[in-house]
């Protein structure tokens, strides 16, 4: 079942986000991680907010453990994000 995932990275910067994306081998407006259906990011008053839609919570958690966590720590983000999972009824894509 698809799931929306909201990640709030307190104290993180857009520059760190760009480093993470580069280290993951992604390009802006390009393809995301396996099982990721949609992704966007914005600066907040306290850091960054990332919102994704994934094929399932399990697919997200595997990607987070293998990529998001280690690479975020490597670029200097000191704490894991606050994560909220939201059930998705429907989503639309451009393709």
Phi and psi restraints in degrees (range 20) as a CNS / XPLOR table:
assign (resid 1 and name C) (resid 2 and name N)
       (resid 2 and name CA) (resid 2 and name C) 1.0 -61.4 20.0 2
assign (resid 2 and name N) (resid 2 and name CA)
       (resid 2 and name C) (resid 3 and name N) 1.0 148.6 20.0 2
assign (resid 2 and name C) (resid 3 and name N)
       (resid 3 and name CA) (resid 3 and name C) 1.0 -138.9 20.0 2
assign (resid 3 and name N) (resid 3 and name CA)
       (resid 3 and name C) (resid 4 and name N) 1.0 137.4 20.0 2
assign (resid 3 and name C) (resid 4 and name N)
       (resid 4 and name CA) (resid 4 and name C) 1.0 -88.4 20.0 2
assign (resid 4 and name N) (resid 4 and name CA)
       (resid 4 and name C) (resid 5 and name N) 1.0 141.9 20.0 2
assign (resid 4 and name C) (resid 5 and name N)
       (resid 5 and name CA) (resid 5 and name C) 1.0 -128.8 20.0 2
assign (resid 5 and name N) (resid 5 and name CA)
       (resid 5 and name C) (resid 6 and name N) 1.0 122.5 20.0 2
assign (resid 5 and name C) (resid 6 and name N)
       (resid 6 and name CA) (resid 6 and name C) 1.0 -107.6 20.0 2
assign (resid 6 and name N) (resid 6 and name CA)
       (resid 6 and name C) (resid 7 and name N) 1.0 122.9 20.0 2
assign (resid 6 and name C) (resid 7 and name N)
       (resid 7 and name CA) (resid 7 and name C) 1.0 -116.8 20.0 2
assign (resid 7 and name N) (resid 7 and name CA)
       (resid 7 and name C) (resid 8 and name N) 1.0 122.5 20.0 2
assign (resid 7 and name C) (resid 8 and name N)
       (resid 8 and name CA) (resid 8 and name C) 1.0 -109.3 20.0 2
assign (resid 8 and name N) (resid 8 and name CA)
       (resid 8 and name C) (resid 9 and name N) 1.0 114.2 20.0 2
assign (resid 8 and name C) (resid 9 and name N)
       (resid 9 and name CA) (resid 9 and name C) 1.0 -100.1 20.0 2
assign (resid 9 and name N) (resid 9 and name CA)
       (resid 9 and name C) (resid 10 and name N) 1.0 96.7 20.0 2
assign (resid 9 and name C) (resid 10 and name N)
       (resid 10 and name CA) (resid 10 and name C) 1.0 -68.2 20.0 2
assign (resid 10 and name N) (resid 10 and name CA)
       (resid 10 and name C) (resid 11 and name N) 1.0 131.6 20.0 2
assign (resid 10 and name C) (resid 11 and name N)
       (resid 11 and name CA) (resid 11 and name C) 1.0 82.2 20.0 2
assign (resid 11 and name N) (resid 11 and name CA)
       (resid 11 and name C) (resid 12 and name N) 1.0 -3.6 20.0 2
assign (resid 11 and name C) (resid 12 and name N)
       (resid 12 and name CA) (resid 12 and name C) 1.0 -80.9 20.0 2
assign (resid 12 and name N) (resid 12 and name CA)
       (resid 12 and name C) (resid 13 and name N) 1.0 157.3 20.0 2
assign (resid 12 and name C) (resid 13 and name N)
       (resid 13 and name CA) (resid 13 and name C) 1.0 -118.4 20.0 2
assign (resid 13 and name N) (resid 13 and name CA)
       (resid 13 and name C) (resid 14 and name N) 1.0 162.2 20.0 2
assign (resid 13 and name C) (resid 14 and name N)
       (resid 14 and name CA) (resid 14 and name C) 1.0 -63.5 20.0 2
assign (resid 14 and name N) (resid 14 and name CA)
       (resid 14 and name C) (resid 15 and name N) 1.0 -31.7 20.0 2
assign (resid 14 and name C) (resid 15 and name N)
       (resid 15 and name CA) (resid 15 and name C) 1.0 -64.3 20.0 2
assign (resid 15 and name N) (resid 15 and name CA)
       (resid 15 and name C) (resid 16 and name N) 1.0 -42.3 20.0 2
assign (resid 15 and name C) (resid 16 and name N)
       (resid 16 and name CA) (resid 16 and name C) 1.0 -64.6 20.0 2
assign (resid 16 and name N) (resid 16 and name CA)
       (resid 16 and name C) (resid 17 and name N) 1.0 -41.0 20.0 2
assign (resid 16 and name C) (resid 17 and name N)
       (resid 17 and name CA) (resid 17 and name C) 1.0 -57.8 20.0 2
assign (resid 17 and name N) (resid 17 and name CA)
       (resid 17 and name C) (resid 18 and name N) 1.0 -46.9 20.0 2
assign (resid 17 and name C) (resid 18 and name N)
       (resid 18 and name CA) (resid 18 and name C) 1.0 -60.4 20.0 2
assign (resid 18 and name N) (resid 18 and name CA)
       (resid 18 and name C) (resid 19 and name N) 1.0 -37.4 20.0 2
assign (resid 18 and name C) (resid 19 and name N)
       (resid 19 and name CA) (resid 19 and name C) 1.0 -64.7 20.0 2
assign (resid 19 and name N) (resid 19 and name CA)
       (resid 19 and name C) (resid 20 and name N) 1.0 -41.3 20.0 2
assign (resid 19 and name C) (resid 20 and name N)
       (resid 20 and name CA) (resid 20 and name C) 1.0 -61.6 20.0 2
assign (resid 20 and name N) (resid 20 and name CA)
       (resid 20 and name C) (resid 21 and name N) 1.0 -48.6 20.0 2
assign (resid 20 and name C) (resid 21 and name N)
       (resid 21 and name CA) (resid 21 and name C) 1.0 -59.2 20.0 2
assign (resid 21 and name N) (resid 21 and name CA)
       (resid 21 and name C) (resid 22 and name N) 1.0 -43.6 20.0 2
assign (resid 21 and name C) (resid 22 and name N)
       (resid 22 and name CA) (resid 22 and name C) 1.0 -63.2 20.0 2
assign (resid 22 and name N) (resid 22 and name CA)
       (resid 22 and name C) (resid 23 and name N) 1.0 -44.7 20.0 2
assign (resid 22 and name C) (resid 23 and name N)
       (resid 23 and name CA) (resid 23 and name C) 1.0 -67.3 20.0 2
assign (resid 23 and name N) (resid 23 and name CA)
       (resid 23 and name C) (resid 24 and name N) 1.0 -25.6 20.0 2
assign (resid 23 and name C) (resid 24 and name N)
       (resid 24 and name CA) (resid 24 and name C) 1.0 -78.6 20.0 2
assign (resid 24 and name N) (resid 24 and name CA)
       (resid 24 and name C) (resid 25 and name N) 1.0 -10.8 20.0 2
assign (resid 24 and name C) (resid 25 and name N)
       (resid 25 and name CA) (resid 25 and name C) 1.0 85.2 20.0 2
assign (resid 25 and name N) (resid 25 and name CA)
       (resid 25 and name C) (resid 26 and name N) 1.0 16.8 20.0 2
assign (resid 25 and name C) (resid 26 and name N)
       (resid 26 and name CA) (resid 26 and name C) 1.0 -95.1 20.0 2
assign (resid 26 and name N) (resid 26 and name CA)
       (resid 26 and name C) (resid 27 and name N) 1.0 160.3 20.0 2
assign (resid 26 and name C) (resid 27 and name N)
       (resid 27 and name CA) (resid 27 and name C) 1.0 -124.1 20.0 2
assign (resid 27 and name N) (resid 27 and name CA)
       (resid 27 and name C) (resid 28 and name N) 1.0 149.0 20.0 2
assign (resid 27 and name C) (resid 28 and name N)
       (resid 28 and name CA) (resid 28 and name C) 1.0 -53.8 20.0 2
assign (resid 28 and name N) (resid 28 and name CA)
       (resid 28 and name C) (resid 29 and name N) 1.0 136.2 20.0 2
assign (resid 28 and name C) (resid 29 and name N)
       (resid 29 and name CA) (resid 29 and name C) 1.0 64.2 20.0 2
assign (resid 29 and name N) (resid 29 and name CA)
       (resid 29 and name C) (resid 30 and name N) 1.0 15.7 20.0 2
assign (resid 29 and name C) (resid 30 and name N)
       (resid 30 and name CA) (resid 30 and name C) 1.0 -99.5 20.0 2
assign (resid 30 and name N) (resid 30 and name CA)
       (resid 30 and name C) (resid 31 and name N) 1.0 -164.9 20.0 2
assign (resid 30 and name C) (resid 31 and name N)
       (resid 31 and name CA) (resid 31 and name C) 1.0 -72.4 20.0 2
assign (resid 31 and name N) (resid 31 and name CA)
       (resid 31 and name C) (resid 32 and name N) 1.0 148.3 20.0 2
assign (resid 31 and name C) (resid 32 and name N)
       (resid 32 and name CA) (resid 32 and name C) 1.0 -101.4 20.0 2
assign (resid 32 and name N) (resid 32 and name CA)
       (resid 32 and name C) (resid 33 and name N) 1.0 -159.7 20.0 2
assign (resid 32 and name C) (resid 33 and name N)
       (resid 33 and name CA) (resid 33 and name C) 1.0 -71.5 20.0 2
assign (resid 33 and name N) (resid 33 and name CA)
       (resid 33 and name C) (resid 34 and name N) 1.0 159.6 20.0 2
assign (resid 33 and name C) (resid 34 and name N)
       (resid 34 and name CA) (resid 34 and name C) 1.0 -61.7 20.0 2
assign (resid 34 and name N) (resid 34 and name CA)
       (resid 34 and name C) (resid 35 and name N) 1.0 125.4 20.0 2
assign (resid 34 and name C) (resid 35 and name N)
       (resid 35 and name CA) (resid 35 and name C) 1.0 91.9 20.0 2
assign (resid 35 and name N) (resid 35 and name CA)
       (resid 35 and name C) (resid 36 and name N) 1.0 -9.1 20.0 2
assign (resid 35 and name C) (resid 36 and name N)
       (resid 36 and name CA) (resid 36 and name C) 1.0 -82.7 20.0 2
assign (resid 36 and name N) (resid 36 and name CA)
       (resid 36 and name C) (resid 37 and name N) 1.0 130.8 20.0 2
assign (resid 36 and name C) (resid 37 and name N)
       (resid 37 and name CA) (resid 37 and name C) 1.0 -101.6 20.0 2
assign (resid 37 and name N) (resid 37 and name CA)
       (resid 37 and name C) (resid 38 and name N) 1.0 -29.1 20.0 2
assign (resid 37 and name C) (resid 38 and name N)
       (resid 38 and name CA) (resid 38 and name C) 1.0 -160.5 20.0 2
assign (resid 38 and name N) (resid 38 and name CA)
       (resid 38 and name C) (resid 39 and name N) 1.0 148.4 20.0 2
assign (resid 38 and name C) (resid 39 and name N)
       (resid 39 and name CA) (resid 39 and name C) 1.0 -151.8 20.0 2
assign (resid 39 and name N) (resid 39 and name CA)
       (resid 39 and name C) (resid 40 and name N) 1.0 137.5 20.0 2
assign (resid 39 and name C) (resid 40 and name N)
       (resid 40 and name CA) (resid 40 and name C) 1.0 -149.7 20.0 2
assign (resid 40 and name N) (resid 40 and name CA)
       (resid 40 and name C) (resid 41 and name N) 1.0 160.3 20.0 2
assign (resid 40 and name C) (resid 41 and name N)
       (resid 41 and name CA) (resid 41 and name C) 1.0 -140.7 20.0 2
assign (resid 41 and name N) (resid 41 and name CA)
       (resid 41 and name C) (resid 42 and name N) 1.0 149.6 20.0 2
assign (resid 41 and name C) (resid 42 and name N)
       (resid 42 and name CA) (resid 42 and name C) 1.0 -147.5 20.0 2
assign (resid 42 and name N) (resid 42 and name CA)
       (resid 42 and name C) (resid 43 and name N) 1.0 154.8 20.0 2
assign (resid 42 and name C) (resid 43 and name N)
       (resid 43 and name CA) (resid 43 and name C) 1.0 -78.9 20.0 2
assign (resid 43 and name N) (resid 43 and name CA)
       (resid 43 and name C) (resid 44 and name N) 1.0 140.9 20.0 2
assign (resid 43 and name C) (resid 44 and name N)
       (resid 44 and name CA) (resid 44 and name C) 1.0 -118.8 20.0 2
assign (resid 44 and name N) (resid 44 and name CA)
       (resid 44 and name C) (resid 45 and name N) 1.0 178.0 20.0 2
assign (resid 44 and name C) (resid 45 and name N)
       (resid 45 and name CA) (resid 45 and name C) 1.0 -63.7 20.0 2
assign (resid 45 and name N) (resid 45 and name CA)
       (resid 45 and name C) (resid 46 and name N) 1.0 -25.7 20.0 2
assign (resid 45 and name C) (resid 46 and name N)
       (resid 46 and name CA) (resid 46 and name C) 1.0 -115.3 20.0 2
assign (resid 46 and name N) (resid 46 and name CA)
       (resid 46 and name C) (resid 47 and name N) 1.0 0.7 20.0 2
assign (resid 46 and name C) (resid 47 and name N)
       (resid 47 and name CA) (resid 47 and name C) 1.0 160.5 20.0 2
assign (resid 47 and name N) (resid 47 and name CA)
       (resid 47 and name C) (resid 48 and name N) 1.0 -120.6 20.0 2
assign (resid 47 and name C) (resid 48 and name N)
       (resid 48 and name CA) (resid 48 and name C) 1.0 -131.8 20.0 2
assign (resid 48 and name N) (resid 48 and name CA)
       (resid 48 and name C) (resid 49 and name N) 1.0 149.8 20.0 2
assign (resid 48 and name C) (resid 49 and name N)
       (resid 49 and name CA) (resid 49 and name C) 1.0 -123.8 20.0 2
assign (resid 49 and name N) (resid 49 and name CA)
       (resid 49 and name C) (resid 50 and name N) 1.0 127.8 20.0 2
assign (resid 49 and name C) (resid 50 and name N)
       (resid 50 and name CA) (resid 50 and name C) 1.0 -114.1 20.0 2
assign (resid 50 and name N) (resid 50 and name CA)
       (resid 50 and name C) (resid 51 and name N) 1.0 132.7 20.0 2
assign (resid 50 and name C) (resid 51 and name N)
       (resid 51 and name CA) (resid 51 and name C) 1.0 -125.7 20.0 2
assign (resid 51 and name N) (resid 51 and name CA)
       (resid 51 and name C) (resid 52 and name N) 1.0 125.7 20.0 2
assign (resid 51 and name C) (resid 52 and name N)
       (resid 52 and name CA) (resid 52 and name C) 1.0 -126.8 20.0 2
assign (resid 52 and name N) (resid 52 and name CA)
       (resid 52 and name C) (resid 53 and name N) 1.0 159.6 20.0 2
assign (resid 52 and name C) (resid 53 and name N)
       (resid 53 and name CA) (resid 53 and name C) 1.0 -120.3 20.0 2
assign (resid 53 and name N) (resid 53 and name CA)
       (resid 53 and name C) (resid 54 and name N) 1.0 128.7 20.0 2
assign (resid 53 and name C) (resid 54 and name N)
       (resid 54 and name CA) (resid 54 and name C) 1.0 -119.3 20.0 2
assign (resid 54 and name N) (resid 54 and name CA)
       (resid 54 and name C) (resid 55 and name N) 1.0 157.8 20.0 2
assign (resid 54 and name C) (resid 55 and name N)
       (resid 55 and name CA) (resid 55 and name C) 1.0 -57.7 20.0 2
assign (resid 55 and name N) (resid 55 and name CA)
       (resid 55 and name C) (resid 56 and name N) 1.0 -36.3 20.0 2
assign (resid 55 and name C) (resid 56 and name N)
       (resid 56 and name CA) (resid 56 and name C) 1.0 -161.4 20.0 2
assign (resid 56 and name N) (resid 56 and name CA)
       (resid 56 and name C) (resid 57 and name N) 1.0 164.5 20.0 2
assign (resid 56 and name C) (resid 57 and name N)
       (resid 57 and name CA) (resid 57 and name C) 1.0 -63.1 20.0 2
assign (resid 57 and name N) (resid 57 and name CA)
       (resid 57 and name C) (resid 58 and name N) 1.0 -38.5 20.0 2
assign (resid 57 and name C) (resid 58 and name N)
       (resid 58 and name CA) (resid 58 and name C) 1.0 -63.2 20.0 2
assign (resid 58 and name N) (resid 58 and name CA)
       (resid 58 and name C) (resid 59 and name N) 1.0 -41.5 20.0 2
assign (resid 58 and name C) (resid 59 and name N)
       (resid 59 and name CA) (resid 59 and name C) 1.0 -63.3 20.0 2
assign (resid 59 and name N) (resid 59 and name CA)
       (resid 59 and name C) (resid 60 and name N) 1.0 -43.6 20.0 2
assign (resid 59 and name C) (resid 60 and name N)
       (resid 60 and name CA) (resid 60 and name C) 1.0 -61.1 20.0 2
assign (resid 60 and name N) (resid 60 and name CA)
       (resid 60 and name C) (resid 61 and name N) 1.0 -48.3 20.0 2
assign (resid 60 and name C) (resid 61 and name N)
       (resid 61 and name CA) (resid 61 and name C) 1.0 -61.6 20.0 2
assign (resid 61 and name N) (resid 61 and name CA)
       (resid 61 and name C) (resid 62 and name N) 1.0 -36.2 20.0 2
assign (resid 61 and name C) (resid 62 and name N)
       (resid 62 and name CA) (resid 62 and name C) 1.0 -65.1 20.0 2
assign (resid 62 and name N) (resid 62 and name CA)
       (resid 62 and name C) (resid 63 and name N) 1.0 -46.7 20.0 2
assign (resid 62 and name C) (resid 63 and name N)
       (resid 63 and name CA) (resid 63 and name C) 1.0 -63.3 20.0 2
assign (resid 63 and name N) (resid 63 and name CA)
       (resid 63 and name C) (resid 64 and name N) 1.0 -40.7 20.0 2
assign (resid 63 and name C) (resid 64 and name N)
       (resid 64 and name CA) (resid 64 and name C) 1.0 -62.7 20.0 2
assign (resid 64 and name N) (resid 64 and name CA)
       (resid 64 and name C) (resid 65 and name N) 1.0 -43.2 20.0 2
assign (resid 64 and name C) (resid 65 and name N)
       (resid 65 and name CA) (resid 65 and name C) 1.0 -68.1 20.0 2
assign (resid 65 and name N) (resid 65 and name CA)
       (resid 65 and name C) (resid 66 and name N) 1.0 -37.7 20.0 2
assign (resid 65 and name C) (resid 66 and name N)
       (resid 66 and name CA) (resid 66 and name C) 1.0 -84.6 20.0 2
assign (resid 66 and name N) (resid 66 and name CA)
       (resid 66 and name C) (resid 67 and name N) 1.0 -31.6 20.0 2
assign (resid 66 and name C) (resid 67 and name N)
       (resid 67 and name CA) (resid 67 and name C) 1.0 -121.7 20.0 2
assign (resid 67 and name N) (resid 67 and name CA)
       (resid 67 and name C) (resid 68 and name N) 1.0 -59.8 20.0 2
assign (resid 67 and name C) (resid 68 and name N)
       (resid 68 and name CA) (resid 68 and name C) 1.0 -59.1 20.0 2
assign (resid 68 and name N) (resid 68 and name CA)
       (resid 68 and name C) (resid 69 and name N) 1.0 -51.5 20.0 2
assign (resid 68 and name C) (resid 69 and name N)
       (resid 69 and name CA) (resid 69 and name C) 1.0 -60.9 20.0 2
assign (resid 69 and name N) (resid 69 and name CA)
       (resid 69 and name C) (resid 70 and name N) 1.0 -56.1 20.0 2
assign (resid 69 and name C) (resid 70 and name N)
       (resid 70 and name CA) (resid 70 and name C) 1.0 -63.1 20.0 2
assign (resid 70 and name N) (resid 70 and name CA)
       (resid 70 and name C) (resid 71 and name N) 1.0 -41.6 20.0 2
assign (resid 70 and name C) (resid 71 and name N)
       (resid 71 and name CA) (resid 71 and name C) 1.0 -72.2 20.0 2
assign (resid 71 and name N) (resid 71 and name CA)
       (resid 71 and name C) (resid 72 and name N) 1.0 -37.3 20.0 2
assign (resid 71 and name C) (resid 72 and name N)
       (resid 72 and name CA) (resid 72 and name C) 1.0 -59.9 20.0 2
assign (resid 72 and name N) (resid 72 and name CA)
       (resid 72 and name C) (resid 73 and name N) 1.0 -43.8 20.0 2
assign (resid 72 and name C) (resid 73 and name N)
       (resid 73 and name CA) (resid 73 and name C) 1.0 -64.1 20.0 2
assign (resid 73 and name N) (resid 73 and name CA)
       (resid 73 and name C) (resid 74 and name N) 1.0 -39.2 20.0 2
assign (resid 73 and name C) (resid 74 and name N)
       (resid 74 and name CA) (resid 74 and name C) 1.0 -65.2 20.0 2
assign (resid 74 and name N) (resid 74 and name CA)
       (resid 74 and name C) (resid 75 and name N) 1.0 -29.2 20.0 2
assign (resid 74 and name C) (resid 75 and name N)
       (resid 75 and name CA) (resid 75 and name C) 1.0 -92.6 20.0 2
assign (resid 75 and name N) (resid 75 and name CA)
       (resid 75 and name C) (resid 76 and name N) 1.0 4.5 20.0 2
assign (resid 75 and name C) (resid 76 and name N)
       (resid 76 and name CA) (resid 76 and name C) 1.0 100.0 20.0 2
assign (resid 76 and name N) (resid 76 and name CA)
       (resid 76 and name C) (resid 77 and name N) 1.0 12.6 20.0 2
assign (resid 76 and name C) (resid 77 and name N)
       (resid 77 and name CA) (resid 77 and name C) 1.0 -80.5 20.0 2
assign (resid 77 and name N) (resid 77 and name CA)
       (resid 77 and name C) (resid 78 and name N) 1.0 115.5 20.0 2
assign (resid 77 and name C) (resid 78 and name N)
       (resid 78 and name CA) (resid 78 and name C) 1.0 -75.2 20.0 2
assign (resid 78 and name N) (resid 78 and name CA)
       (resid 78 and name C) (resid 79 and name N) 1.0 -28.2 20.0 2
assign (resid 78 and name C) (resid 79 and name N)
       (resid 79 and name CA) (resid 79 and name C) 1.0 -125.7 20.0 2
assign (resid 79 and name N) (resid 79 and name CA)
       (resid 79 and name C) (resid 80 and name N) 1.0 151.0 20.0 2
assign (resid 79 and name C) (resid 80 and name N)
       (resid 80 and name CA) (resid 80 and name C) 1.0 -64.1 20.0 2
assign (resid 80 and name N) (resid 80 and name CA)
       (resid 80 and name C) (resid 81 and name N) 1.0 156.5 20.0 2
assign (resid 80 and name C) (resid 81 and name N)
       (resid 81 and name CA) (resid 81 and name C) 1.0 -75.0 20.0 2
assign (resid 81 and name N) (resid 81 and name CA)
       (resid 81 and name C) (resid 82 and name N) 1.0 157.5 20.0 2
assign (resid 81 and name C) (resid 82 and name N)
       (resid 82 and name CA) (resid 82 and name C) 1.0 -76.9 20.0 2
assign (resid 82 and name N) (resid 82 and name CA)
       (resid 82 and name C) (resid 83 and name N) 1.0 129.0 20.0 2
assign (resid 82 and name C) (resid 83 and name N)
       (resid 83 and name CA) (resid 83 and name C) 1.0 -118.4 20.0 2
assign (resid 83 and name N) (resid 83 and name CA)
       (resid 83 and name C) (resid 84 and name N) 1.0 134.3 20.0 2
assign (resid 83 and name C) (resid 84 and name N)
       (resid 84 and name CA) (resid 84 and name C) 1.0 -124.1 20.0 2
assign (resid 84 and name N) (resid 84 and name CA)
       (resid 84 and name C) (resid 85 and name N) 1.0 131.7 20.0 2
assign (resid 84 and name C) (resid 85 and name N)
       (resid 85 and name CA) (resid 85 and name C) 1.0 -104.9 20.0 2
assign (resid 85 and name N) (resid 85 and name CA)
       (resid 85 and name C) (resid 86 and name N) 1.0 135.4 20.0 2
assign (resid 85 and name C) (resid 86 and name N)
       (resid 86 and name CA) (resid 86 and name C) 1.0 -131.3 20.0 2
assign (resid 86 and name N) (resid 86 and name CA)
       (resid 86 and name C) (resid 87 and name N) 1.0 126.3 20.0 2
assign (resid 86 and name C) (resid 87 and name N)
       (resid 87 and name CA) (resid 87 and name C) 1.0 -64.7 20.0 2
assign (resid 87 and name N) (resid 87 and name CA)
       (resid 87 and name C) (resid 88 and name N) 1.0 138.4 20.0 2
assign (resid 87 and name C) (resid 88 and name N)
       (resid 88 and name CA) (resid 88 and name C) 1.0 -106.8 20.0 2
assign (resid 88 and name N) (resid 88 and name CA)
       (resid 88 and name C) (resid 89 and name N) 1.0 124.9 20.0 2
assign (resid 88 and name C) (resid 89 and name N)
       (resid 89 and name CA) (resid 89 and name C) 1.0 -81.7 20.0 2
assign (resid 89 and name N) (resid 89 and name CA)
       (resid 89 and name C) (resid 90 and name N) 1.0 -41.5 20.0 2
assign (resid 89 and name C) (resid 90 and name N)
       (resid 90 and name CA) (resid 90 and name C) 1.0 -157.7 20.0 2
assign (resid 90 and name N) (resid 90 and name CA)
       (resid 90 and name C) (resid 91 and name N) 1.0 154.8 20.0 2
assign (resid 90 and name C) (resid 91 and name N)
       (resid 91 and name CA) (resid 91 and name C) 1.0 -146.3 20.0 2
assign (resid 91 and name N) (resid 91 and name CA)
       (resid 91 and name C) (resid 92 and name N) 1.0 154.5 20.0 2
assign (resid 91 and name C) (resid 92 and name N)
       (resid 92 and name CA) (resid 92 and name C) 1.0 -121.7 20.0 2
assign (resid 92 and name N) (resid 92 and name CA)
       (resid 92 and name C) (resid 93 and name N) 1.0 149.6 20.0 2
assign (resid 92 and name C) (resid 93 and name N)
       (resid 93 and name CA) (resid 93 and name C) 1.0 -125.8 20.0 2
assign (resid 93 and name N) (resid 93 and name CA)
       (resid 93 and name C) (resid 94 and name N) 1.0 165.9 20.0 2
assign (resid 93 and name C) (resid 94 and name N)
       (resid 94 and name CA) (resid 94 and name C) 1.0 -78.2 20.0 2
assign (resid 94 and name N) (resid 94 and name CA)
       (resid 94 and name C) (resid 95 and name N) 1.0 -20.4 20.0 2
